[in-house]
Amino acid sequence: MNHQIVARKAIGHLTKNDIEPTPVTFSIWFLYYLGENKALIARMKSFLSTGQPISGASYEKLYEVYVLKEHFRESLGL
């Protein structure tokens, strides 16, 4: 999928749901809509199924666990 389209979709989601647009929240939703990080998508679906908003601390933890660690693994070729 085109990254510009995914970025617009992520920004639209943040705006529509009154989520503060930060680099962390944008990255999470961008990757969610991009659809390539299956572990992140599964965890996000679990969060979304509760019907509760995701807290800032939860976004930070999601970013740490599913984005930074994945990037680190890829950079090492694991």
C-alpha positions as CSV (number, residue, x, y, z in Angstrom):
1,M,0.0,0.0,0.0
2,N,1.2,3.5,-0.7
3,H,2.8,5.1,2.4
4,Q,1.1,8.5,1.8
5,I,-2.3,6.9,1.8
6,V,-1.4,5.0,5.0
7,A,-0.1,8.2,6.6
8,R,-3.3,10.0,5.8
9,K,-5.4,7.2,7.2
10,A,-3.3,7.2,10.4
11,I,-3.6,11.0,10.8
12,G,-7.3,10.8,10.1
13,H,-7.7,8.1,12.8
14,L,-5.9,10.2,15.3
15,T,-7.9,13.3,14.5
16,K,-11.3,11.5,14.4
17,N,-10.7,9.8,17.8
18,D,-9.1,12.8,19.6
19,I,-5.8,11.1,20.1
20,E,-2.9,13.4,20.6
21,P,-0.7,13.2,17.4
22,T,2.8,12.4,18.7
23,P,5.5,10.5,16.9
24,V,4.6,7.5,19.0
25,T,0.9,7.5,18.3
26,F,1.4,8.2,14.7
27,S,4.0,5.4,14.3
28,I,1.7,2.9,16.0
29,W,-1.3,3.8,13.9
30,F,0.8,4.0,10.7
31,L,2.1,0.5,11.3
32,Y,-1.3,-0.7,12.2
33,Y,-2.8,0.5,8.9
34,L,0.3,-0.6,6.9
35,G,-0.5,-4.1,8.1
36,E,3.1,-5.6,8.1
37,N,3.8,-6.0,11.8
38,K,1.4,-8.9,12.7
39,A,2.3,-8.9,16.4
40,L,1.5,-5.2,16.7
41,I,-1.8,-5.6,14.9
42,A,-2.8,-8.5,17.1
43,R,-2.0,-6.5,20.2
44,M,-3.9,-3.5,18.9
45,K,-6.9,-5.6,18.1
46,S,-6.8,-6.9,21.7
47,F,-6.7,-3.3,23.0
48,L,-9.5,-2.2,20.7
49,S,-11.7,-5.1,21.6
50,T,-12.0,-3.7,25.2
51,G,-13.7,-0.6,24.0
52,Q,-11.6,1.6,26.2
53,P,-9.2,4.3,24.9
54,I,-5.6,3.4,24.8
55,S,-3.5,5.3,27.4
56,G,-0.4,7.3,26.7
57,A,1.6,4.8,28.8
58,S,0.2,1.9,26.7
59,Y,1.2,3.6,23.5
60,E,4.7,4.1,24.8
61,K,4.9,0.4,25.8
62,L,3.5,-0.7,22.4
63,Y,6.1,1.4,20.7
64,E,8.9,0.0,22.8
65,V,7.9,-3.7,22.5
66,Y,6.5,-3.9,18.9
67,V,8.4,-1.1,17.1
68,L,11.8,-0.5,18.6
69,K,12.5,-4.2,19.4
70,E,11.4,-5.3,15.9
71,H,13.6,-2.6,14.3
72,F,16.5,-3.8,16.5
73,R,16.0,-7.4,15.5
74,E,15.8,-6.5,11.8
75,S,19.0,-4.4,12.0
76,L,20.8,-7.4,13.4
77,G,19.3,-9.7,10.8
78,L,17.4,-11.9,13.3
